Amino acid sequence: MKTNLFSFLSLLISFFAFAQEDYDCQTELSLYAESAKVKNYEEALENYNNLLAHCEDFSMVTYQYGKIMFKALIKAEADETKQLALAKRFIANEKARLKFFKSRSDKGDILPGIAQMMNDHNIGEEKEQFMIFDEAWTEDQENFTNPKSIYTYFLQMVNLLDQGEVNLQEVFEKYDEIQAHLEELENQQAIVAKPLIEKQDKQEKLTSTQSRKLKNAELRLKNYDVIRNSVDKVIGSRADCENLIPIFEKDYEENKNNIDWINNAADRLFKKECTDTDFFVQVVAQQHQLEPSAKSALYLGQLSFDKKEVNQAMKYFKESAELEENQADKAKVLYKIANTYKDMGSFSNARTYYKKALQNQPSLGIAYLKIAEMYAKSANDCGTDTFNKQAVYWLAAEYASKAGRVSPKLKSNAQQAVKSYSARAPKKSDVFQKNYTGGEKISFNSCWINESVLVPNL
């Protein structure tokens, strides 16, 4: 009797093992993919369930479409209980992908998606969500690019600060990391957008693919700018001079020969514009004594500038720009030099440094706006007649327009500038009287501008 029962169970196990091996995973996957592509998620979900039951490690496509499917189902579902169930399935989908296809999955993309879904639907404790975000940030920051998740991650860290789980210095460090990361992401999108914007400025038509790339790049630039401002608001008054200085003063004597500590203190105080304090002067002097660097030269330049010693300040600023290896930080110093030249009325030198700043940080739209302003101020000094002088405003408007496109936070100011410059440019009747047609080039070689502009189609 026992022998017969054992034989029956062995046969049953062998049958199910054979059935699993014999399951047509490829056909099921094809049916699933076709349904998912046309957003027929009712049928796709049935195929998905079959794939999980029989072919969970067969193809990463199962989980790629699963991510899209569950997001769509959650969005379409009004019932909160059902939304929660779908959210948990989304999380399980992403975890399964990491389990079976770890080497082909970016933690910086998948883990924030899990943590954000948990946050959106109140799944788990906030600290648990934060730890998932933090793992993604620590191990794969490059692919941690979702604006909403970046914001949630920082917001949760500030919440943990208020709960005594982390200290203020850790929050400041994370703030710097996030701002630098957002800056890099903005630059990546500005690099994509810049040649396409320039092509439009030359009145060349973009292909549908190029138009889509430009639209996506400009949208991402806008989103990153929104998140940057939101992160600033979250840290709020915690990062002002009144709070910062006592923190650093308390530990100064113990750390005054620790160059890393001194660098951090000087950098923090400079970024928050706490430069008009005796403590900042003390820290910078110590920094330059311990280890002269791009940063210490910058801070000494600022101190000289504050004392109206402009020539000495420019010497330090240029030294800082030459020594600085970080492109974003180099751009900031070059921009400061450009502004100083502009204030001195040396527009040609100012433009040179604004353009150098843009080479290092393509998303620095304010540099375009400054160049536009200088061109507008120089209109009467350029051109051989009234028409050509007024045509300078077309060039000014062109630069102002670029500012708003690579830096969305400037969009409103840029649009106002474009409107103002365009109003002072030649009218359609002026173009007609000159026998010009759209697309003809007008050069400004009689003044420092030494550029050209195309007559627009009015």
C-alpha positions in Angstrom: 0.0 0.0 0.0 2.8 2.4 1.0 4.8 1.5 -2.1 1.9 2.2 -4.4 1.2 5.6 -2.7 4.9 6.6 -3.0 4.8 5.6 -6.7 1.7 7.6 -7.3 3.2 10.7 -5.6 6.4 10.4 -7.6 4.4 10.1 -10.8 2.3 13.2 -9.9 5.4 15.3 -9.2 7.0 14.1 -12.4 3.8 15.1 -14.3 3.8 18.6 -13.0 7.5 19.1 -13.5 7.0 17.9 -17.1 4.0 20.2 -17.6 6.1 23.2 -16.4 8.9 22.4 -18.7 6.5 21.8 -21.6 4.7 25.2 -21.0 5.1 27.4 -24.1 6.6 30.5 -22.4 7.4 32.2 -25.7 3.9 32.1 -27.0 2.5 33.3 -23.7 5.1 36.2 -23.7 4.1 37.1 -27.2 0.4 37.2 -26.4 1.2 39.3 -23.3 3.4 41.8 -25.2 0.8 42.2 -28.0 -2.0 43.0 -25.4 0.2 45.3 -23.4 1.3 47.2 -26.5 -2.3 48.1 -27.4 -3.1 48.8 -23.7 -5.5 45.9 -23.4 -4.5 45.4 -19.8 -7.4 43.0 -19.0 -6.0 40.4 -21.3 -2.4 41.4 -20.6 -2.9 40.8 -16.9 -4.2 37.3 -17.5 -1.1 36.5 -19.6 1.1 38.2 -17.0 -0.3 35.9 -14.2 0.4 32.9 -16.4 3.9 34.0 -17.0 4.5 34.4 -13.2 3.1 31.0 -12.6 5.1 29.1 -15.2 7.9 31.4 -16.6 8.9 33.9 -14.0 12.5 34.0 -15.0 12.0 33.5 -18.7 12.2 37.1 -19.9 12.7 40.6 -18.5 10.0 41.8 -20.9 7.5 40.4 -18.4 8.5 42.9 -15.8 9.1 45.8 -18.2 5.6 45.7 -19.5 4.4 44.9 -16.0 5.7 48.2 -14.7 3.8 50.1 -17.4 0.7 48.0 -17.0 0.4 48.4 -13.2 1.1 52.2 -13.4 -1.7 52.5 -15.9 -4.1 50.3 -13.9 -3.5 52.3 -10.7 -4.1 55.6 -12.5 -7.4 54.3 -14.0 -8.6 52.8 -10.7 -10.8 55.1 -8.5 -11.2 52.6 -5.6 -8.4 53.2 -3.0 -8.4 49.6 -1.8 -8.0 48.3 -5.3 -5.3 50.9 -5.9 -3.4 49.7 -2.9 -3.6 46.1 -4.1 -2.3 47.1 -7.6 0.5 49.2 -5.9 1.6 46.1 -4.1 1.6 44.2 -7.3 3.7 46.9 -8.9 6.2 46.6 -6.1 6.3 42.8 -6.4 6.9 43.2 -10.1 9.9 45.5 -9.6 11.4 43.3 -6.9 11.0 40.2 -9.1 12.8 42.0 -11.9 15.7 42.8 -9.6 15.7 39.2 -8.4 15.8 37.4 -11.8 17.5 40.1 -13.9 19.7 42.0 -11.5 22.6 42.5 -13.9 20.3 44.1 -16.5 18.4 46.3 -14.1 19.4 49.8 -12.9 19.0 50.1 -9.2 18.8 53.9 -9.5 15.7 53.5 -11.6 13.9 50.6 -10.0 14.5 51.1 -6.3 13.2 54.8 -6.3 10.1 53.5 -8.2 9.5 51.0 -5.4 10.0 53.6 -2.6 7.9 56.2 -4.4 5.0 53.8 -4.8 5.3 52.9 -1.1 5.2 56.6 -0.3 2.3 57.4 -2.6 0.1 54.6 -1.1 1.4 54.7 2.6 3.0 51.2 2.4 5.5 50.7 5.2 7.2 53.2 7.5 8.8 56.4 6.1 12.3 55.3 7.3 11.9 52.0 5.4 11.0 54.0 2.2 14.0 56.3 2.9 16.4 53.4 3.2 15.3 52.1 -0.2 15.8 55.6 -1.8 19.2 55.8 0.0 20.4 52.5 -1.4 19.5 53.7 -4.9 21.3 57.0 -4.3 24.4 55.4 -2.8 24.8 52.5 -5.3 23.5 54.0 -8.6 23.1 57.8 -8.4 23.7 58.1 -12.1 20.3 56.5 -12.9 18.4 58.1 -10.0 16.9 60.7 -12.3 13.1 60.8 -11.5 12.4 64.4 -10.3 9.6 63.4 -7.9 11.6 60.7 -6.3 14.6 63.0 -5.8 12.3 65.4 -4.0 10.7 62.7 -1.9 14.1 61.3 -0.9 15.3 64.7 0.4 12.0 65.5 2.1 12.1 62.3 4.0 15.7 63.0 5.1 14.6 66.4 6.5 11.7 64.6 8.2 14.2 62.3 9.8 16.2 65.3 10.9 13.1 66.6 12.7 12.7 63.2 14.4 16.4 63.2 15.5 17.4 60.3 13.2 20.0 62.3 11.3 21.9 65.5 12.1 21.9 68.8 10.3 25.4 68.3 8.8 24.2 65.1 7.1 21.2 67.0 5.7 23.5 69.8 4.4 25.7 67.2 2.7 22.8 65.5 1.1 21.4 68.9 -0.1 24.7 69.6 -1.8 24.8 66.2 -3.4 21.2 66.6 -4.7 21.8 70.1 -6.0 24.9 69.0 -7.9 23.1 66.0 -9.3 20.2 68.2 -10.5 22.7 70.6 -12.1 24.3 67.7 -13.9 20.9 66.4 -15.1 20.0 69.9 -16.3 23.2 70.1 -18.2 22.6 66.8 -19.9 19.3 68.0 -21.2 20.6 71.4 -22.2 23.3 69.7 -24.3 20.5 67.8 -26.1 18.4 71.0 -26.6 21.2 73.5 -27.5 21.9 72.3 -31.1 18.2 71.9 -31.9 17.5 75.4 -30.6 20.3 76.8 -32.7 18.9 75.0 -35.7 15.6 76.7 -35.1 17.3 80.0 -34.8 18.7 79.5 -38.3 15.2 79.0 -39.5 15.9 75.3 -40.3 13.0 72.9 -39.9 13.4 70.1 -37.3 12.5 66.5 -38.1 9.7 64.9 -36.1 12.3 63.0 -34.1 14.3 66.2 -33.4 11.1 68.0 -32.4 10.2 65.2 -30.0 13.8 65.3 -28.5 13.7 69.0 -28.0 10.2 68.9 -26.4 11.3 66.1 -24.0 14.5 67.9 -23.1 12.7 71.2 -22.4 10.1 69.4 -20.3 12.8 67.7 -18.3 14.6 71.0 -17.8 11.4 72.4 -16.4 10.8 69.5 -14.1 14.3 69.6 -12.7 14.1 73.3 -12.1 10.8 72.8 -10.2 12.4 70.2 -8.0 15.5 72.3 -7.3 13.2 75.1 -6.0 11.2 72.6 -4.0 14.3 71.2 -2.4 15.4 74.8 -1.5 12.0 75.4 0.2 12.3 72.1 2.2 15.6 73.0 3.8 14.3 76.6 4.3 15.6 78.5 7.3 17.6 75.5 8.6 20.4 76.6 6.2 20.5 80.3 6.9 23.6 82.1 8.3 22.0 82.4 11.7 21.9 78.6 12.1 25.0 77.8 10.1 27.6 80.0 11.9 27.0 78.7 15.4 27.3 75.1 14.1 30.7 75.7 12.6 32.0 78.1 15.3 31.3 75.4 18.0 33.6 72.9 16.3 36.2 75.3 14.8 39.0 75.0 17.3 38.8 71.2 17.3 38.8 71.1 13.4 40.9 74.1 12.3 43.7 71.9 11.0 41.4 69.5 9.3 41.3 70.6 5.7 38.2 68.6 4.8 36.3 70.3 7.7 37.6 73.7 6.8 36.7 73.3 3.1 33.2 72.2 4.0 32.7 75.1 6.4 34.0 77.7 3.9 32.0 76.2 1.0 28.7 76.1 3.1 29.1 79.7 4.3 30.0 81.0 0.8 27.0 79.3 -0.8 24.6 80.7 1.8 26.2 84.2 1.3 27.5 84.4 4.9 30.6 86.2 3.5 30.2 89.4 5.4 31.0 87.8 8.8 34.3 87.8 10.8 34.0 84.0 11.1 34.0 83.5 7.3 37.2 85.7 7.0 38.8 83.5 9.7 37.8 80.2 8.0 39.0 81.4 4.5 42.4 82.6 5.9 42.9 79.2 7.5 41.8 77.4 4.4 44.3 79.2 2.2 47.1 78.7 4.7 46.5 75.0 4.9 45.9 74.3 1.2 45.5 77.0 -1.4 42.9 75.9 -4.0 40.3 77.0 -6.5 37.8 77.4 -3.7 40.1 79.4 -1.4 41.1 81.7 -4.3 37.4 82.2 -5.0 36.6 83.1 -1.4 39.6 85.5 -1.1 38.4 87.1 -4.4 34.9 87.6 -2.8 36.5 89.2 0.3 38.5 91.5 -2.0 35.4 92.3 -4.0 33.4 93.2 -0.9 36.2 95.6 0.0 35.9 97.2 -3.4 39.3 95.9 -4.4 38.1 94.9 -7.9 41.5 94.3 -9.6 42.7 92.0 -6.7 39.3 90.3 -6.7 39.5 89.6 -10.5 43.0 88.2 -10.0 41.7 85.7 -7.4 38.6 84.8 -9.5 40.7 84.0 -12.6 43.1 81.9 -10.5 40.1 80.1 -9.1 38.6 79.5 -12.6 41.9 78.1 -13.8 42.4 75.7 -10.9 38.7 74.6 -10.7 38.2 71.1 -12.2 34.4 70.7 -11.5 32.7 72.1 -14.5 29.6 73.5 -12.7 31.7 75.3 -10.1 34.1 76.6 -12.9 31.0 78.0 -14.7 29.9 79.9 -11.5 33.4 81.5 -11.2 33.5 82.4 -14.9 30.0 83.9 -14.6 31.2 86.0 -11.7 34.1 87.3 -13.7 31.8 88.0 -16.7 29.4 90.0 -14.4 32.3 92.0 -13.1 33.5 92.9 -16.6 29.9 93.8 -17.5 29.6 96.2 -14.6 32.9 97.8 -15.7 31.5 98.3 -19.2 33.9 95.9 -20.8 31.2 94.1 -22.8 33.5 92.1 -25.1 35.4 90.6 -22.2 32.2 90.0 -20.4 30.7 88.1 -23.4 33.9 86.0 -23.6 33.5 84.8 -20.0 29.7 84.4 -20.2 30.4 82.0 -23.2 33.1 80.2 -21.3 30.6 79.7 -18.5 28.1 78.3 -20.9 30.7 75.9 -22.3 31.0 74.5 -18.8 27.4 74.7 -17.9 25.0 74.7 -20.9 22.0 75.1 -18.7 23.2 78.5 -17.3 20.5 80.5 -19.1 21.2 83.7 -17.2 24.4 84.1 -19.2 22.4 84.3 -22.5 20.1 86.9 -20.8 23.1 89.0 -19.8 24.6 88.9 -23.3 21.2 89.9 -24.7 21.2 92.9 -22.3 24.6 94.0 -23.5 23.7 93.7 -27.1 20.6 95.8 -26.5 22.6 98.5 -24.8 25.0 98.6 -27.7 22.4 98.9 -30.5 23.1 102.6 -31.2 26.9 101.9 -31.5 26.4 99.2 -34.2 25.3 99.3 -37.8 25.7 101.9 -40.6 22.1 103.2 -40.5 19.0 103.2 -38.3 17.8 99.9 -39.7 21.0 98.0 -38.9 21.1 99.6 -35.4 17.6 98.4 -34.8 18.4 95.0 -36.2 20.7 94.4 -33.2 17.5 93.9 -31.2 16.7 90.8 -33.2 20.0 89.4 -32.1 19.3 90.4 -28.5 15.9 88.7 -28.7 17.5 85.6 -30.1 19.8 85.3 -27.1 17.1 86.1 -24.6 14.9 83.4 -26.1 17.7 80.8 -25.6 17.9 81.8 -21.9 14.3 80.7 -21.2 14.7 77.4 -23.1 17.8 76.1 -21.4 16.7 77.4 -18.0 13.0 77.2 -17.5 13.0 79.3 -14.3 14.0 82.2 -16.5 11.2 81.6 -19.0 9.0 84.5 -17.8 11.9 87.0 -17.6 13.2 85.8 -21.0 9.8 86.2 -22.6 9.5 89.7 -21.3 13.0 90.5 -22.7 12.2 89.0 -26.1 9.0 91.1 -26.2 10.8 94.3 -25.3 13.7 93.7 -27.8 11.3 92.7 -30.6 9.3 95.9 -30.1 12.4 97.9 -30.8 13.5 95.9 -33.8 12.6 96.8 -37.4 9.0 96.3 -38.3 7.6 94.5 -41.4 7.3 97.8 -43.3 11.0 98.6 -42.5 12.1 95.2 -43.9 10.0 95.8 -47.0 11.5 99.2 -47.6 15.0 97.7 -47.4 14.0 95.0 -49.9 15.0 92.3 -47.5 13.3 88.9 -47.2 13.2 86.5 -44.3 16.5 84.5 -43.9 18.9 87.2 -45.2 21.9 87.8 -43.0 22.8 91.1 -41.4 26.2 91.5 -39.9 27.4 93.8 -37.2 31.1 94.3 -37.9 31.4 97.9 -37.0 31.3 97.4 -33.2 32.4 94.9 -30.6 29.4 92.6 -31.3 30.9 91.3 -34.5 28.1 88.8 -35.1 25.2 88.4 -37.5 21.5 87.8 -37.4 19.0 86.4 -39.9 16.1 88.7 -40.9 13.0 86.9 -39.4 9.9 86.1 -41.4 7.6 88.9 -40.2 
